[in-house]
Amino acid sequence: MEINTIYSITPIKGEHETYAFGYNGDLVSKSSVDLKRFKSLTMGYPLIMGRKTFESIGSKALPGRPCVVISSMSFDSPHVYSVSSLKDAIDYVKEELHTDKCFVIGGASLIEECNNLYSTGQYVTIFNVEVSKDGIDTTIEFDMENFDVVKEEHTESLSTILNENKLVNITFIDMKNKHLYNIKLK
């Protein structure tokens, strides 16, 4: 089974390998080129997320992508399924949705858990502008130790960084787990 994480991060001034992820219940950085990439990579595949991420996308499934939400709550929305853990979410995707590929999209702790235990790949967008840690609600560790870069692209785009529009260099990094043979899901 192919289990990928997909997320956007922004460097924090003075921090090493810790990146800004969340700001006031939303992403720190946004760009139309990143959103288009997200849509093209995830279209047709289930998205696994935590409750806060689900609420941040409007508490409904994104078009063409069923949502598996890790929460003790249930949701009355088409194509949205509640489970209690990341392992349960992966099992649900495999056994109930009958697919062998999915994306974990957030929150940060869920992405880190997936990258440490289950992830076969990562799709990361890095907004190459440093931000202050002030006001950042969520940070994420970006650890490439267990992953090989298979593709890296650079572009420049008008982006929203902490609610401010600016022209930013963006790096898209696609990675695969170096130890795929160690990942066993039952």
Backbone hydrogen bonds, N-H to C=O, Kabsch-Sander energy under -0.5 kcal/mol:
donor,donor_aa,acceptor,acceptor_aa,energy
2,E,100,D,-3.4
3,I,1,M,-0.7
4,N,2,E,-0.6
4,N,102,C,-2.3
5,T,121,G,-2.1
6,I,104,V,-1.9
7,Y,123,Y,-2.0
9,I,125,T,-2.9
10,T,20,A,-1.6
12,I,18,T,-0.9
13,K,131,V,-2.7
15,E,12,I,-2.1
17,E,15,E,-0.5
19,Y,140,I,-2.8
20,A,10,T,-3.3
21,F,138,T,-2.8
22,G,138,T,-1.9
23,Y,26,D,-2.9
26,D,23,Y,-1.2
28,V,21,F,-1.3
30,K,160,T,-2.1
32,S,158,L,-0.5
35,L,31,S,-2.4
36,K,32,S,-2.3
37,R,33,V,-1.8
38,F,34,D,-2.6
39,K,35,L,-2.3
40,S,36,K,-2.5
41,L,37,R,-2.4
42,T,38,F,-2.2
43,M,39,K,-1.9
44,G,64,G,-1.4
45,Y,42,T,-2.4
47,L,66,P,-2.8
48,I,103,F,-3.2
49,M,68,V,-2.3
50,G,106,G,-2.1
51,R,70,I,-1.0
54,F,50,G,-2.2
55,E,51,R,-2.6
56,S,52,K,-2.0
57,I,53,T,-1.1
57,I,54,F,-0.6
58,G,55,E,-1.5
59,S,54,F,-2.3
61,A,78,P,-0.6
62,L,65,R,-0.5
65,R,62,L,-2.1
67,C,79,H,-2.8
68,V,47,L,-3.0
69,V,67,C,-0.6
69,V,81,Y,-3.3
70,I,49,M,-2.9
71,S,69,V,-0.9
71,S,83,V,-2.5
77,S,75,F,-1.2
80,V,77,S,-1.3
81,Y,67,C,-2.7
83,V,69,V,-2.4
89,A,85,S,-2.1
90,I,86,L,-2.5
91,D,87,K,-2.5
92,Y,88,D,-2.6
93,V,89,A,-2.4
94,K,90,I,-2.2
95,E,91,D,-3.3
96,E,92,Y,-2.3
97,L,92,Y,-1.7
99,T,93,V,-1.5
102,C,2,E,-1.9
103,F,46,P,-2.1
104,V,4,N,-3.1
105,I,48,I,-2.6
105,I,103,F,-0.6
106,G,48,I,-0.6
111,I,107,G,-2.2
112,E,108,A,-2.6
113,E,109,S,-2.4
114,C,110,L,-2.5
115,N,111,I,-2.9
116,N,112,E,-2.0
117,L,113,E,-1.8
118,Y,114,C,-2.3
119,S,114,C,-3.1
120,T,3,I,-3.2
121,G,3,I,-1.3
122,Q,175,M,-1.8
123,Y,5,T,-2.5
124,V,122,Q,-0.5
124,V,173,I,-2.9
125,T,7,Y,-2.3
126,I,124,V,-0.5
126,I,171,T,-3.0
127,F,9,I,-2.6
127,F,125,T,-0.6
128,N,126,I,-0.8
128,N,169,N,-2.7
129,V,127,F,-2.2
131,V,11,P,-2.2
136,I,133,K,-1.8
137,D,22,G,-1.5
137,D,135,G,-0.5
138,T,22,G,-1.5
140,I,19,Y,-2.3
142,F,17,E,-2.0
143,D,141,E,-0.8
144,M,142,F,-0.6
147,F,144,M,-1.9
148,D,176,K,-3.0
150,V,174,D,-2.8
151,K,174,D,-1.5
153,E,172,F,-2.5
155,T,170,I,-2.4
157,S,168,V,-2.5
159,S,166,K,-3.0
160,T,30,K,-3.1
161,I,159,S,-0.6
161,I,164,E,-3.1
162,L,28,V,-2.8
162,L,160,T,-0.6
164,E,161,I,-1.4
166,K,159,S,-2.5
168,V,157,S,-2.5
170,I,155,T,-3.4
171,T,126,I,-2.5
172,F,153,E,-2.8
173,I,124,V,-3.1
173,I,171,T,-0.5
174,D,151,K,-2.8
175,M,122,Q,-2.9
176,K,148,D,-2.2
177,N,120,T,-2.5
178,K,146,N,-3.2
179,H,146,N,-0.5
180,L,177,N,-0.7
182,N,179,H,-2.5
183,I,180,L,-1.5
184,K,182,N,-0.8
